[in-house]
Amino acid sequence: MNSAVTEEPLYVGVDGGGTGCRGRLENAAGDCLAEASAGPANLYQQREQALVAVEQCVDTLLRSAGIGPQGQSRVHAGLGLAGAELPSARQLVAGWQPPWASVQVVNDAHVACLGAHQGQDGGLVVVGTGIVGWAIRAGQGQILDGWGFPLADQGSGAWLGQRALQLTLRASDGMVPETPLTRHLLARFADNPRRITEWAATARSGDYAHYARTVVEYADQGDAAAETLLQEQAREVGLLVQRLLDMHASPVALLGGLAPAVSAHLPAALTRFLVPAREDAIAGALYFIRQNATRSEDSIRP
Amino acid sequence: MNSAVTEEPLYVGVDGGGTGCRGRLENAAGDCLAEASAGPANLYQQREQALVAVEQCVDTLLRSAGIGPQGQSRVHAGLGLAGAELPSARQLVAGWQPPWASVQVVNDAHVACLGAHQGQDGGLVVVGTGIVGWAIRAGQGQILDGWGFPLADQGSGAWLGQRALQLTLRASDGMVPETPLTRHLLARFADNPRRITEWAATARSGDYAHYARTVVEYADQGDAAAETLLQEQAREVGLLVQRLLDMHASPVALLGGLAPAVSAHLPAALTRFLVPAREDAIAGALYFIRQNATRSEDSIRP
């Protein structure tokens, strides 16, 4: 190997969140050299440990590709990490000095959006336990909503689960008709509505989101209440999609566990602007670092 | 005074909640002999202290009427106390031995409902910080909703305040149009939506309900968003009213600080069953004890 080859840049894309981080190593030509994963890397939840997990992920990638630690200085790393938009995370990253040629950190929604649109501008709505919108215009990202449950996050999985339990309480009061869904949910609480309110006293968004899946299942079986709730959810999500279109952040990719159920209930006026995600968030992180590596090197080597 | 006169029964009605209790003393003929108030008497919040406050209230009534402590054994007390429907409150009351001829304790909504309908059957919806429905049929009370914020309590003041803040966040994201209401609310948080979510992390129902009044004020000034929120609220309250009608608990009285705003937005199909409260909750407590004093004496003097 001559020196020109050993100095060839390496690109790493990482998608990190509270359950783990996953990365991919590519050469300058875009060939995949290795894939690897490491521990949780949510900058809000894991803080310094998130950065340690990313370093471990890159280590593993280099070793898997047979390059080893001496390749570190050739790495340009693009990281999409949950929580990166928060001021505390920015501070954390500013004090970080990984042994790489360059590193760029951004919100995980940003790389998911880039991946979905293969590095181009566009919009993204992620409907999981929470809900968040993301717009990329002229390469710049902007967050929409994502203010958090229970105050906000309307249209999220947590919100859908909460609505289902509210409906269950109302059905138990005889204010709305019972359906198989409300009977099922009440049975989960020993047919005692008071147990629902006791449970709610300590329930978190993930606990509520657990019941979102039940709503989808019952809607699939034709349950009228479940169907109405999914329509309500689609109205809420539709507001986010419409806002992205108004911002010219289109087309829009709909991701997250509840995306299929939601898109089936969106009006055609919106669905015609929806596109499936063309690549994943790791690919987005690679687009991101390829677009920004030079800029980063400028800032790291003044 | 002969013995027959001194043995004439005395009736006390008390309406008690978390901010205080108020009582009225009447003779058998229904003449008001005295009115008095005492400390907070919510059986869930104050527990034993609620019963102490009621005893103090009765003491004051007897002294104000010039009867004094020797009148205690002639007192038949009807108490409408917040939280009385809870199992823990029933236990508390079961162990209580006030020095009266008889005492009957019931939910404050029950006596409010009896007062509103002058002792007759009927329905009640109270729209304040929380929301609760009450039905009296054949003299028997039944609670509706009141499951508590934020899981339930849709249509309450806390819920209305929360909806207004949700709308403010959406307006700040450009997802719905700004209005004078949303601009005012955002300004209350230094024009920083993040401050709203920080505030929400520790906000309680009373804190949210505080903003319900703002919504009503802006609706009065023609604010489109405030008007829409009041219509949403009326739909929620309308479900409770409709349920009371379906249960034949009619007519329905609408009470609480938000009742005027709500009734202005209810459809005519419901408002024609609404009646103003004819008397207050203390009067209701007096109806209650006059209807039940004999039964109680039976149980106290077997």
Interface residues (C-beta under 8 A of the other chain):
Chain A: G133 L144 D145 W147 G148 P150 L151 A152 Q154 Q162 L165 Q166 L169 R170 D173 G174 M175 V176 P193 I196 T197 A200 L239 L240 Q242 R243 D246 M247
Chain B: L144 D145 W147 G148 P150 L151 A152 Q154 Q162 L165 Q166 L169 R170 D173 G174 M175 V176 P193 I196 T197 A200 L239 L240 Q242 R243 D246 M247
